[in-house]
Amino acid sequence: MKAAVYYETGAPSVFKYEEVPDPVCHPAGVIIEVKAIGIQGGDTLNRQGGMMASRPHIVGYQAAGIVREVGERVTDRKRGDRVVATMPFGSHAALASVPATATYIVPAEMDLGVAAAIPIEFGTAHDCLFEFGNLKAGETVLVQAGGGGVGLAAIQLAKRAGATVLATASSDEKLERLKPFGLDHGINYRTEDFIARTIDLTDGLGANLIVDSVGGKTLEGSVAALAYRGRISWVGNAGREARVPNLGGLGQKNASVTGVYLGAEMTFNAARCRAMIEGLLADVARGNLKVMIDRTFPLSEAAAAHSYIESRGAFGRVLLTT
């Protein structure tokens, strides 16, 4: 099969488009003929300096496609099923071998490219807001990096739950584009102090819940922008800062930060996560939630796709197609 691989971590230029051996189907797994790959922020971080399971390594957490082979112990999947799957690595390839339990049936009316941008993005946002963020109707939510995949999902889910939704983005244009998704107030972090603006928009109280996928100095700012007894769902380090943020201000507000990692929940609370993600897929299929695909690249241009994501110009998800 063809795959976007690398032999060492580093810049997007480490990618090579090569022929590699086809993956083997596990007795409890399936082989997916990959059609669309939803590139995650974690994919770029892993490519930059993450662990390599093999050399060459195939990175990637999520892909959608057609079941091509079914393991002998699998009874609830069949050849030809349209599925989206999550995985620890391996999405950037023409074929992927995954446990059957890591696959979700894609609704018949849903494009596979759309499906490739749902489980991790919307599942993560849902956990940040509800399972760990304990969001209640009438509260104020600040979503950092609102134009990203998790950000767009969080804005929609928070608005649907009855929250007032604030979000940051790098341009006024992006903020305008977020309004149809449920944004009440946008903050351009390049031209405004998001802490001061959040305090102002909440009549001096601060946000009740902040979804922070940036980390570093931004996470420190999120602490300052919190209301008394506020909560932060910290879900990533997109800012790529090496230093540990200073969270000392939490104690003065009796506030909290919870690290959120959907992958762990999928392991320890698999039944809950499956029901949640199946519900989110159904919501998108019904038109109750929207997926925004910014740009699509062929798998052979994985380096260009990762470079585009790291330029911070994307609005929504970037896909690879085979």
N, C-alpha and C positions, 0 to 999 in steps of 0.2 A: 504494500500500500504506500501511498504518498503521505508525507507528514512534514510539518514545520518543526524542526528539531534544533537542538543546540548541544554543543559539546562542553561548553563552559558558560557560566552566568555572566551577565553584563548588559550592555546597551542592546536595543532592538537589532542591531546589525549582527548579533551572534546567531540569528536564525539562519538555517539552511533548509531548503526544500528538497527533501531526499526520499528515495525509496527505502523503506524499512520493512522488516518482517511483519506479516499480519499478526494481530493479537490472537491468543488462544481463548476459546470459550470455556469458562469455569462451569462445572456441573450445576451450580446454583446461579449462573449468570446468563447474560445474553451478549451477542455481538451486534453492535449498531452500525449500520451504514450511515455515517454522519453526513448531514445535509447543511446544517447551520451550527455555528459555534458562537455563543455569547461570551465575548471576552470580558473577564472580571478584573477588577482592580488588583485582586490577589494574583492573577495571572502575570501582570506586569511586575509586581513585587517579587514573585518567585523567579521570574526570568532575570531580574536584576541581581538577585543574590540568595535565592532560596535553595533548599535541598534538592538534589538530583537523584531520582530513584534509579536511573540508569544512564549510560552514556552511549549513544546520544539520548537526550531526554526529551520527552513530549510533555509540554506544560498544558494546563487547562482544566478548569473545574466543571464546565457545563456545555452540553451539546444536545442537539435534537436531530432525529433521523428515523430510519426504518430498521426494525429488527430483522437481522439477516440470519442469525443462528440462535438457537435456544438450548440451554444446558439441560441435561437429562433429568435434573431434579426440579425444574421450573414447570409449574402448572398454570400460572396466570398470565403468561405472555406467549405469543405465537409469532411465527415468521410473518412479516408484513405489517405488524403493529407499528403505528406512528407514536414515538415516545420522545420525551425529553429526559435527560439523565444528568445527575450530578456525580462527580468523581474527584478523587484527590489529585489526579493528574491524567493527561491523556486525551484531552478534547481536541487539540490542534492536529487532527489526523483524519484520514478518510474512513477509518474504522476505529471503534472504541469497544473494549471489553469491560463490562460493568456488572455488578450484582443486579439481578432482576429487581431486588427490593429498592434499588437506587433509581429506578425508572418510573415515569408517570405517563399514563396514556394521554396523548394530545387530543383535545376535542376535534371532531371531524371538520368543523368549520374554521379551525385555527391554522394559520400558516406556520410552518415549522420554524421559520425565522423569528416570528413573534414568540413562539414557545421557548426558543433558546434564550430568551431574555426575561424569564419569569421566576423559576423556583428560587434561585439564590437572591435575586434582587428584591422581589416582593416578599419572600419568606423572611429575609433579614430585616426588611423594613417593618414587617408585621411584628416580629419578635421585639425589635427596638421600641416599638410604640406600646404594645399590649402585654406580652408575656413578661418583659423585664421593665418596661417604662411605665406600666400601670396607668396608661392614659385614660382620662375621664372627660366626658363631654363638658365643654365650657372652659377647659384649660387652654393655655397657650403653648404651642410647640414651635421651637426653632429648629430648622433642618439645615445643617451645614452642607455646602456643596449640593444645592438643590437641583442642579442640572444633571447630576449623575444618575445612574440606574437606580441605586437605592434611594437617592434623594427624591426623584420623581415618584417612586412608589410610596415613599413616606408621606409626601405632600398629599397625594390622593387619599391614602388610608386615614391620615389624621383628619382631613377635612370631612371625610365621610363619617367619622366618629364624632363630629360635632366640635372639633377644636378650632381655635383661631390659629392660622398657620403663617409663620414667618420663615423665610429661607434666605440664605446667602448665595450669591453667584458672582462671577468675575466680570459681568457686564450688564448694563441696563437692558440690552437686547435679550439676553438670557432670562432676565427677571420678567420681562413682558411675556415671553413665551411660556413661563411657568404659570401665569394667571389662569389659563383655561384648565389647568390641572388641579386648581383649588387654592392657589397662593393668595393670601390676604395682603401681606406686606412683604416687599422684596428689599434686600439690603445688598448693595454693591460693595463687596469687601475691599475692592481696590480704591474706591473713592470715599467710603464711609467707615467710621469706627463701628463695627457691628455690635460691640458691647454697649456703647452709648445709645445707638439706635434701638437696640432691643429694649433697653431700660426705658427709653422715651416712648416706644410703641406700647409698652405695658403699664404706662402711668407710674413708672418708678418701681414696679414690683419685680420685673424680670420674668423670664420664661419658666413655666412649670416643668417642661421636659425639653431636652435638647438631644437631637440625634446627631452625633459627631463622628464622621468617617475620616476626618482629617488628622486629628491628633496634634502632638507638639504644642506650639504656641497657640494654635487655634483652640485646642482643648483647654489650655489655661484660660483663654478668653471666654470659653463656654462656662467655666466655673464662675467667672465674674458676671456673666449675663444671666445666671440662674436666679430664680426667686427663692425665698426662704423655703426650706425643705424641698427644693427642686431636685430633679433627677436628670442624670445624663446617661444615655445609652451610647457607649463608645464602641464603635464598630470597625475601626481601621486606622491606618496610619498613612493615608494618601499623601500627606505633606512630606513624608519620607525624611523626617527629622530624626537624627540618631539619639539626641539627648532625651532623657526622661523628663516629662513635663512636671512642673511643680503644682500639685493639687492641694496645697495647704489651705486655700480659701474655703474648702468644703466645710470644715468644722465650724466656721463662723456662721454658716447658714443651716447647719444640720442637714446638709445636702449629701447626695450620693452619686457615685459613678459606678456603673455596671458594665463590665466588658461583655460584649455580645458576640458570639461565634455560632452561626447556624450549624456548621458542621458538627460541633459537639452535641447540639440538641438533636440532630438527626441520628446520632449514635445512641444517646442515652434516653431520648424521648421520641423514638421513631414513630410510634403510632400517632402522637399529637402532631408531629411535623407533617406526616403524610396527609392527614385530614386537612391541615391548614393549607398546604400547597395545592392539593386537589381542589379545595375551595377557591383558591386564588386563580388557578387555571380556568375554572368555571366562570368566575367573575369577569375575567378578561374576555372569554368567549362570548359572554352575554353583553359585553360592552359597558359593564359597570366600572371597569378599570381600564386604563389605556397603557399600552406599551409604545414607547418612542424609540424608533430605530434611527440613529443619526446617519450612519454610513455603513456600507457593506464592501468588504474586500475579498478577493479570492484567497484561499488558503496559502497559495504560493507567495502572497504579499503580506504575510504575517508581520514582517518587520515594519512595513509601512503602517499597518493597522495599529501596532503597539506604539509607534512613534506619534501617530495622530492622537491617540488617547493621552499620551504623556505631554502633548502640547497644550492640554486643558481646553481645547477648542470644541470637544464633543458635547452634544446636548442629547442625553439619553444613551442608548447602548450602541456599541460598534460590534458588527458581526463579521465573521469569516464564513465563506461558503466553499463547498467542495465541488 
